[in-house]
Amino acid sequence: MITATRYHDISCGHRVCGHESKCAHLHGHNYRVTFECAGETESLDELGRVLDFSVIKEKLCMWLENEWDHHFLVWKEDPLAPHLKALDPTVVELDFNPTAENIAHHLATVVAPKCLDGTGVRVIRCTVEETRKCSAEWRLFNGFAPLR
């Protein structure tokens, strides 16, 4: 299998509701999000590419830039969510607790399919790096998404 991979860096805040330690506090990261893409078939385009890197940038990286960069991510079930939203209407309410694992899963299974629709390409791996030491990764296994 041949893949095309591109990463994008964004800065945003979050908190992990219910976390037993300091990640329960409001804080932020300089995230690095990596998307690995593969064609829905094994064939490459007429130039020998899975997909031009600029298309990955335009469709996935710019989604991150426009929707999440310099925003605060909060789970809609978090007791602080309504207060944060009242203070700053640009706060992004999510259907999940914003752990690196949940973010990777959401980007790969919800955002990427919408952004890449019509390209003949899908994300097979999404890595969300919170720091140089800590990251979470979602992968497609044998053509099937891992169980949640």
C-alpha positions in Angstrom: 0.0 0.0 0.0 1.2 3.5 -0.9 0.1 6.4 1.3 0.5 10.1 1.4 1.0 11.7 4.8 0.8 15.4 5.9 0.9 17.0 9.3 -0.5 20.3 10.5 0.2 22.2 13.7 -2.5 24.1 15.6 -2.8 25.7 19.0 -5.9 25.2 21.0 -7.1 24.7 24.5 -9.1 22.0 26.2 -9.7 20.2 29.5 -10.4 16.6 30.1 -13.6 16.5 32.2 -13.3 14.0 35.0 -9.6 13.6 34.7 -7.9 12.6 37.9 -5.0 15.0 37.6 -3.9 18.3 36.1 -5.5 17.6 32.7 -8.9 18.4 34.4 -7.7 22.1 34.4 -8.2 24.5 31.5 -5.0 24.3 29.5 -3.8 24.2 25.9 -1.4 22.5 23.6 0.5 23.1 20.4 -1.0 20.1 18.7 0.6 18.3 15.7 -2.1 16.4 13.8 -0.9 13.9 11.1 -3.1 12.5 8.5 -2.1 9.4 6.5 -4.2 8.9 3.4 -4.6 6.0 1.0 -6.6 5.5 -2.1 -9.8 3.5 -2.0 -8.2 1.4 -4.7 -4.5 0.5 -5.0 -4.0 2.6 -8.2 -2.3 6.0 -8.2 -3.4 8.9 -10.3 -2.0 9.6 -13.7 1.0 11.4 -12.2 1.7 8.6 -9.8 0.2 10.1 -6.6 -2.2 8.9 -4.0 -3.4 12.5 -3.8 -1.5 15.8 -4.2 -0.2 17.0 -0.8 -1.8 20.4 -1.5 -5.3 18.7 -1.6 -4.6 17.2 1.9 -3.6 20.6 3.1 -6.6 22.3 1.5 -9.2 19.7 2.7 -7.9 18.5 6.1 -5.3 20.9 7.4 -7.3 24.0 6.5 -10.3 22.5 8.3 -8.2 22.3 11.4 -6.9 25.8 10.9 -10.4 27.3 10.4 -12.4 25.3 12.9 -10.0 24.6 15.8 -6.9 26.7 15.7 -6.8 29.1 18.6 -10.1 27.9 19.9 -11.0 26.1 23.1 -12.5 22.6 22.8 -14.9 21.4 25.4 -17.2 18.4 25.8 -20.9 19.5 25.7 -21.5 17.4 28.8 -18.8 19.2 30.8 -20.4 21.2 33.6 -18.1 24.2 32.6 -19.3 24.1 29.0 -22.2 26.6 29.3 -20.0 29.0 31.3 -17.1 28.9 28.9 -19.5 29.4 25.9 -21.0 32.4 27.7 -17.6 33.9 28.2 -16.5 33.2 24.6 -18.9 32.2 21.9 -16.0 30.8 19.8 -15.6 27.9 22.2 -16.1 24.7 20.3 -18.6 22.3 22.0 -17.9 18.6 21.1 -19.9 15.4 21.4 -17.0 13.8 23.2 -14.5 14.5 26.0 -11.5 16.1 24.2 -8.8 13.5 24.9 -6.1 13.0 22.3 -7.6 9.6 21.6 -11.2 11.0 21.1 -9.9 13.8 18.9 -8.0 11.4 16.6 -11.0 9.2 16.3 -13.3 12.2 15.5 -10.9 13.6 12.9 -10.5 10.3 11.2 -14.1 9.0 11.3 -16.2 12.2 11.1 -14.2 15.1 9.8 -12.0 13.4 7.2 -14.7 11.5 5.3 -16.7 14.8 4.9 -13.6 16.7 3.8 -12.3 14.1 1.4 -15.6 13.2 -0.1 -15.2 12.8 -3.9 -11.4 12.5 -3.8 -11.3 8.7 -3.9 -9.0 8.8 -0.8 -9.6 8.1 2.9 -7.6 8.6 6.1 -6.2 5.3 7.3 -4.2 6.8 10.2 -4.6 10.0 12.3 -2.1 10.9 15.0 -2.8 13.7 17.5 0.3 14.8 19.3 -0.2 16.9 22.4 3.5 17.2 23.2 6.7 15.7 21.8 6.3 12.9 24.4 2.5 12.2 24.2 0.3 11.2 21.3 -2.7 9.1 20.4 -3.3 7.4 17.1 -6.4 6.1 15.3 -5.7 3.5 12.6 -7.8 1.7 10.0 -7.2 -2.1 10.4 -7.7 -4.4 7.3 -10.2 -1.9 5.9 -12.3 -1.7 9.0 -12.4 1.0 11.6 -11.4 -0.1 15.1 -14.2 -0.6 17.6 -15.0 2.2 19.9 
